[in-house]
């Protein structure tokens, strides 16, 4: 055990003399992560709004009601209505300056009252999908509502319409219309209140709050720093080989496994430091529950040592340092891309995300994302821990085996 | 203390060490003398456990290096041919680390490290990083790391390659001190002078085979008193045998041809300096010419030449 501790102290002391490497391992993910977070999280919070151009050729009470309906309530926050001429509307929708252009034809009000077919024209902007869709749905709902209103209060509406076109209605007329409408409402109210339909209200299960998109980037950015450091530290076996210390080591009575575990322990300190810094900043920025900090740190650190072990094992399987460095560098970037460091796994296509979750870092990122975005406390998942520990132990085992089988020779 | 029996190390069809056997005892320096590529380092690597022998037995302080590796290695100190140091760890930390690798602990480790620092003359630079040391200081630290645990068998693989004369002298003193303290030292070199100065027993190795063993005096006694005469120049391919017989008839009865390579003729002859004019005249007469002459008294290098027909440094 003493030799393990001696190896641990030796490597930590050596690595401590190269703070630039640690800064680089930390700096690159911070730079990338900062840019990504600024891009996805840097808006003013305003919802997107669309412009609906309306050309009202009818200019009746009913066409005015249609146009006004788009500006009501929450719909008014999404859609901004502008009255335009036919030419102006056509030019602007063709230029892509609006989400939709509604043309209400002349005679719309009359056709509505007389229950005659009439066509409203809605031109939509093909470069947009959501807002034009909303405009189309709202228009259809308004027309349906108009149909039912006509069926129920047709005579009264017609009477009101004729009065609008004449003079100001007198009190008797208004009272008569009001009484008739009230009478019809009372007639149908047994069917409407309560509704003839048997409505059973089912409370949906409390759903997880939708995570902030910037938060989804955090685990990937943390793992980016860990991957860089794991790959960098794994090259130390080659450095030791070049300095001849591995040859000397093999001729001593010290156990090679303790040498390897000592190095892994030193790597754990460096990785833990990087994970601690990145997680602390992430927790502060996103206001995460600090109760999840320690398990997150342990999870990332242990996983980082596993990645270090496998990078080292791969490096030691190659005949030259150049080939080993080249391979691990080539491997690093697909791992970063697939494993959710550049794009969150949630944002990747399902097939690619599934493959990414099977990559070593993607597996760690996935688990960390679930825990950080969950409303509940960190859950202990024995299977995940077993996988990470098995990865770590097997990687370190291969390193020891390579030292015993000739890697130390130069 | 160190016994190597029928050691064979093969790499595919190539035999790097071919049935080598020797023994080295306590308080004795055993030298392995041979040119580069003769198999010295491979032999040492097998003894230190870095290489697995193809066959044969190696015993270090009574423990088999293959079967009882850990026990054998506890008695073994290795000073490799090239530096094997952590240049980014202070000298004292290097010594402590390698001491711990051999199982030293606590006060024993502390006192031993201090002893070695004094011994290698680096006590005042103990806290400095080796990367700030001169080549000679690094060599001394390299030696110190090999002896920090007080090994009973010390392996030194060409430790003076690339070392300045002053550091070489200091290294010789340290090897002699280890021997005087009772260690068994195996010393490989291709420098005849080193072998003559340091080694009590010698093995001459070439092409993986041990071609001669014995004390330095025993080996020297195999040599006659004849000088070695090496002539460089232009010699006809035919007629050398005739030249030798002609010169023998003229009173050079013990003249012997050792080797004849392109442009190099190596002969042995008693009192060769007295016969040089006659030899030159005979060569000129047969149509040759001499551009350079080298005359040596018999020594271990001569023995190597006699045994192998080639120079030690070839």
Interface residues (C-beta under 8 A of the other chain):
Chain A: X2 X3 X6 X7 X10 X13 X14 X17 X243 X244 X245 X247 X248 X249 X250 X251 X252 X253 X254 X408 X409
Chain B: X45 X48 X49 X50 X51 X69 X70 X71 X73 X74 X76 X78 X80 X82 X83 X84 X85 X86 X87 X88 X89 X93 X96 X97 X98 X100 X101 X102 X103 X105 X145 X146 X155
